[in-house]
Structure formats: C-alpha cells, structure tokens
Amino acid sequence: MVVAAGCSTRMGQPKVLLPWDRGTVIEEIVSRLRGANLSEIVVVTGYARERVGSGAGRPAGAVCV
C-alpha cells in the first residue's frame, strides 16, 4: 500500500506527480514495488485523487483508491 493522499501545500502540486527520472515519483515507487513481485499494489489517494489516479499520473500496474 502506497499512501499518496497529502495536500502538498508547500510544493504547489501533489508530490507524487513531481518528475523523477523518466517519469513521476509515483511511477517510480510503483515500478520498484512491481520488481518485488507483490500480488497487488494499492495507491491510496485523497487530495487530487483525479490527477493521481487517472491519465498521465496513473501508475501502471497499481490500483488507485
């Protein structure tokens, strides 16, 4: 389970959507978890749920709730 529900008020945008390497922070986290052969990866979203859980922000191989 990845908790990605913060407001990130000081950053001005959700931290998990910031650029990291070739993607975003959340994409990198999920990519590393996939490498651990977990049966399911769940990303818990709150603030900015639409941006984190859909479109370019949606991490491949994870369920966003």
C-alpha positions in Angstrom: 0.0 0.0 0.0 1.3 3.4 -1.0 -0.2 6.4 0.8 -0.4 9.3 -1.7 -3.1 11.4 -0.1 -1.4 14.6 1.1 -2.2 18.1 0.1 1.4 19.1 -0.6 0.5 22.7 0.1 4.2 23.9 0.2 5.0 22.1 -3.1 2.1 23.6 -5.0 1.2 20.2 -6.5 1.0 16.6 -5.4 4.5 15.4 -4.5 3.8 12.0 -6.1 3.3 13.7 -9.5 6.7 15.5 -9.4 9.2 14.5 -12.1 11.6 11.7 -11.1 14.0 10.0 -13.5 11.9 9.2 -16.6 8.5 9.6 -15.1 6.9 10.7 -11.8 7.6 9.9 -8.2 4.6 7.6 -8.0 5.5 5.8 -11.2 9.0 5.1 -9.8 7.6 3.9 -6.5 5.2 1.5 -8.2 7.9 0.3 -10.6 10.1 -0.7 -7.7 7.2 -2.4 -5.9 6.4 -4.4 -9.1 10.0 -5.5 -9.0 9.3 -7.0 -5.6 6.8 -9.4 -7.1 3.9 -8.2 -4.9 0.5 -9.7 -5.8 -1.2 -6.3 -5.7 -0.2 -2.7 -5.3 -2.7 -0.2 -4.0 -2.2 3.5 -4.1 -4.4 5.4 -1.6 -5.2 8.8 -2.9 -7.0 11.7 -1.2 -6.3 15.2 -2.3 -6.0 15.5 -6.1 -7.4 12.0 -6.5 -8.4 12.6 -10.1 -4.8 13.7 -11.1 -3.1 10.9 -9.2 -5.5 8.1 -10.2 -6.1 8.8 -13.9 -4.4 10.0 -17.0 -0.6 10.5 -17.1 -0.4 10.3 -13.3 -1.9 6.8 -13.0 0.9 4.4 -12.2 0.8 1.3 -14.4 0.3 -1.9 -12.5 -1.4 -0.3 -9.5 -5.0 0.1 -8.2 -5.8 3.6 -7.1 -8.4 4.1 -4.4 
